[in-house]
Amino acid sequence: MELTKEQIEAIVSHLGAKFPDSKCPVCDKNTWDLQRRVFQFTECASLIMGGAAIPAVVVVCKNCGNMLFLNAILLGIVERDKTKEKGEGKEGAEAVPKEAADG
């Protein structure tokens, strides 16, 4: 899923508020690059389509390659699938893109 201009602005604002000393903890530089897509982490043992996944926004240090992973659900970019939380279907909550949840 590609981030919109508004989502990018919201993430940058969030980072400024939560990460004011924005130096990389590895190389001590301030050369971050926000990736323009939402990625997902899946459980290693779960190579099955539809398994549990955590959506993430990735910020990369352009100097050393260190990466920060921000939970896209907590950032408000992706919504949890509420039916999964209520126990209907697979165990655990799965994420769905906001535009899919709205439509």
C-alpha positions in Angstrom: 0.0 0.0 0.0 1.4 3.4 -1.0 1.2 6.2 1.5 -0.7 9.4 0.6 0.7 12.9 0.9 -1.5 13.4 4.0 -0.3 10.2 5.6 3.3 11.1 5.0 2.8 14.5 6.6 1.1 12.9 9.6 4.0 10.4 10.0 6.6 13.2 9.8 4.6 15.2 12.4 4.4 12.2 14.7 8.1 11.5 14.4 8.9 15.2 15.2 6.7 15.0 18.3 7.8 11.5 19.5 11.4 11.5 18.3 12.6 15.1 18.8 16.3 14.1 19.0 16.1 12.4 15.7 19.7 11.2 15.5 20.2 7.6 14.5 21.1 5.4 17.5 23.7 3.5 15.4 25.7 6.2 13.6 24.5 9.4 15.4 23.5 11.1 12.1 20.2 12.8 11.3 19.7 11.5 7.7 16.4 9.7 7.7 14.3 8.6 4.7 10.7 7.6 5.1 9.7 4.8 2.8 6.6 5.6 0.8 4.9 2.2 1.3 3.4 0.2 4.2 5.1 -3.1 4.7 4.1 -6.1 6.8 5.8 -8.5 9.1 4.5 -12.0 9.3 5.1 -14.7 11.8 8.1 -16.9 10.7 6.3 -20.1 11.2 3.3 -18.8 9.3 4.0 -18.9 5.6 0.3 -19.4 5.0 -1.6 -16.7 3.1 -3.9 -14.9 5.5 -1.8 -15.5 8.6 -1.2 -12.9 11.3 0.6 -9.8 10.1 1.9 -6.5 11.6 1.7 -3.5 9.2 4.7 -1.2 9.5 6.0 2.1 8.1 9.7 2.0 7.6 12.2 4.8 8.2 15.8 4.2 7.0 19.0 6.0 8.0 20.6 7.0 4.7 24.1 7.0 6.4 24.3 3.5 7.9 21.1 1.7 6.9 19.6 1.3 10.3 15.8 1.0 10.1 13.0 2.0 12.4 9.7 0.2 12.1 6.6 2.1 13.2 3.3 0.2 13.7 0.9 1.4 11.0 -2.1 0.6 13.1 -1.0 2.9 16.0 -0.2 5.6 13.4 -3.8 5.4 12.2 -2.8 4.4 8.7 -4.2 0.8 8.9 -7.2 -0.4 10.9 -7.5 -3.6 12.7 -10.0 -6.1 11.3 -12.7 -5.9 14.1 -14.2 -9.3 13.3 -10.9 -11.0 13.9 -10.6 -9.4 17.4 -14.1 -10.8 18.3 -12.9 -14.3 17.7 -14.7 -14.8 14.4 -12.1 -16.4 12.1 -8.4 -16.7 12.6 -6.8 -16.1 16.0 -5.6 -12.5 16.6 -6.4 -9.3 15.0 -5.4 -8.8 11.4 -4.8 -5.4 9.7 -6.7 -4.0 6.8 -5.9 -0.8 4.9 -8.1 2.1 5.9 -9.5 2.6 2.4 -10.6 -1.1 2.3 -12.2 -0.7 5.7 -14.0 2.4 4.6 -15.3 1.0 1.4 
